[in-house]
């Protein structure tokens, strides 16, 4: 059953990623250029952004940053990485906050603001519009 759900999640992620590309905006997951991480599995990225893990695979601290609630890029990101709609994400964080098990990632105004903060801090991880990418950060490869 777990393998079937994993395959369905992966297929959904691919379909959503492709539909996101069709809309013109494409996100990339980024870390500081000083961060040694270059590849993460989809499950690892989801765990960091869902507050289930606060560490990169090597043990270094990982702090997630979000784009504004309601932004198309944010919706695409969570649909692709965590297979969750905006309504499911709202319900998830409501439960996590209410039970005291976590807080949602800090929100910033847009891709440029996110990129600047990530560039200055190797512990941070975020997603931005691919067009906002520059040498101060690096796009990491996210594998299924």
C-alpha positions as CSV (number, residue, x, y, z in Angstrom):
1,X,0.0,0.0,0.0
2,X,2.8,2.4,0.9
3,X,4.6,1.8,-2.4
4,X,1.3,2.5,-4.3
5,X,0.8,5.7,-2.5
6,X,4.4,6.7,-3.1
7,X,4.0,6.0,-6.8
8,X,0.7,8.0,-7.0
9,X,2.3,10.9,-5.2
10,X,5.2,10.8,-7.6
11,X,2.9,10.7,-10.6
12,X,0.8,13.5,-9.2
13,X,4.0,15.6,-8.6
14,X,5.1,15.1,-12.2
15,X,1.7,16.0,-13.6
16,X,1.5,19.1,-11.4
17,X,5.0,20.1,-12.3
18,X,4.2,19.8,-16.0
19,X,1.0,21.8,-15.6
20,X,3.0,24.5,-13.6
21,X,5.4,24.8,-16.5
22,X,2.6,25.3,-18.9
23,X,1.4,28.4,-16.9
24,X,4.8,30.1,-17.4
25,X,6.1,30.1,-13.8
26,X,8.5,27.5,-12.8
27,X,9.9,27.2,-9.3
28,X,13.3,26.0,-8.2
29,X,14.3,24.9,-4.7
30,X,17.3,27.0,-3.5
31,X,19.9,27.1,-0.7
32,X,22.7,29.5,-0.1
33,X,25.7,29.2,-2.5
34,X,27.7,28.4,0.7
35,X,25.5,25.4,1.6
36,X,27.1,22.1,0.6
37,X,23.7,20.5,-0.2
38,X,23.1,19.9,-3.9
39,X,20.5,17.2,-4.0
40,X,17.5,16.3,-1.9
41,X,14.7,13.8,-2.3
42,X,11.2,15.1,-2.6
43,X,10.3,13.5,0.7
44,X,13.2,15.4,2.4
45,X,12.1,18.7,1.0
46,X,8.5,18.0,2.0
47,X,9.6,17.1,5.6
48,X,11.5,20.3,6.0
49,X,8.7,22.5,4.7
50,X,6.1,20.6,6.7
51,X,8.1,21.1,9.9
52,X,8.7,17.3,10.3
53,X,12.5,17.8,10.0
54,X,14.7,20.8,10.9
55,X,17.9,19.3,9.4
56,X,19.6,18.7,6.1
57,X,20.8,15.2,5.5
58,X,24.3,16.0,6.8
59,X,22.8,17.2,10.1
60,X,23.0,20.9,9.5
61,X,20.1,23.1,10.5
62,X,17.4,23.7,7.8
63,X,15.1,26.6,8.0
64,X,12.3,26.8,5.4
65,X,11.0,30.1,3.9
66,X,7.7,30.5,2.1
67,X,6.2,32.8,-0.5
68,X,3.0,34.6,0.3
69,X,-0.2,32.7,1.0
70,X,-2.3,32.4,-2.2
71,X,0.6,32.9,-4.6
72,X,0.5,30.6,-7.6
73,X,4.1,29.5,-7.1
74,X,3.5,28.5,-3.5
75,X,0.5,26.5,-4.5
76,X,2.5,24.8,-7.3
77,X,5.3,24.0,-4.9
78,X,3.1,22.4,-2.2
79,X,1.1,20.5,-4.8
80,X,4.3,19.2,-6.4
81,X,6.5,18.5,-3.3
82,X,3.9,17.5,-0.7
83,X,0.9,16.6,-2.9
84,X,-1.3,19.1,-0.9
85,X,-3.7,21.7,-2.0
86,X,-3.8,25.2,-0.3
87,X,-6.8,24.0,1.7
88,X,-5.0,20.9,2.9
89,X,-2.0,23.0,3.8
90,X,-4.2,25.4,5.8
91,X,-5.7,22.5,7.7
92,X,-2.3,20.9,8.3
93,X,-0.8,24.1,9.8
94,X,-3.9,24.8,11.8
95,X,-3.6,21.4,13.4
96,X,0.2,21.7,13.9
97,X,-0.1,25.1,15.6
98,X,-3.1,24.1,17.7
99,X,-1.3,21.0,19.0
100,X,1.9,22.9,19.6
101,X,3.9,20.6,17.3
102,X,5.1,23.3,14.9
103,X,4.9,26.7,13.2
104,X,4.6,27.3,9.4
105,X,7.7,28.6,7.6
106,X,8.2,32.3,7.6
107,X,6.6,34.1,4.7
108,X,8.3,36.7,2.6
109,X,6.9,39.1,0.0
110,X,8.3,37.5,-3.1
111,X,11.1,35.6,-4.8
112,X,13.6,38.4,-4.7
113,X,13.2,38.9,-0.9
114,X,13.4,35.1,-0.4
115,X,16.5,34.9,-2.5
116,X,18.3,37.7,-0.6
117,X,17.6,36.1,2.8
118,X,18.7,32.6,1.6
119,X,21.9,34.0,0.1
120,X,22.9,35.4,3.5
121,X,22.1,32.2,5.5
122,X,23.4,28.7,4.7
123,X,20.7,27.2,7.0
124,X,17.8,28.4,4.9
125,X,16.0,26.6,2.1
126,X,13.3,28.0,0.0
127,X,11.7,28.0,-3.5
128,X,11.6,30.9,-5.9
129,X,10.6,31.6,-9.4
130,X,13.3,30.3,-11.7
131,X,13.7,33.7,-13.3
132,X,14.8,35.2,-10.0
133,X,17.8,32.8,-9.7
134,X,21.3,34.3,-9.5
135,X,24.8,33.3,-8.3
136,X,24.1,34.2,-4.7
137,X,22.0,31.0,-4.3
138,X,22.1,27.6,-5.9
139,X,19.2,25.6,-7.2
140,X,19.3,22.1,-5.8
141,X,18.2,19.0,-7.6
142,X,15.0,17.5,-6.2
143,X,14.7,13.8,-7.0
144,X,11.7,11.6,-6.6
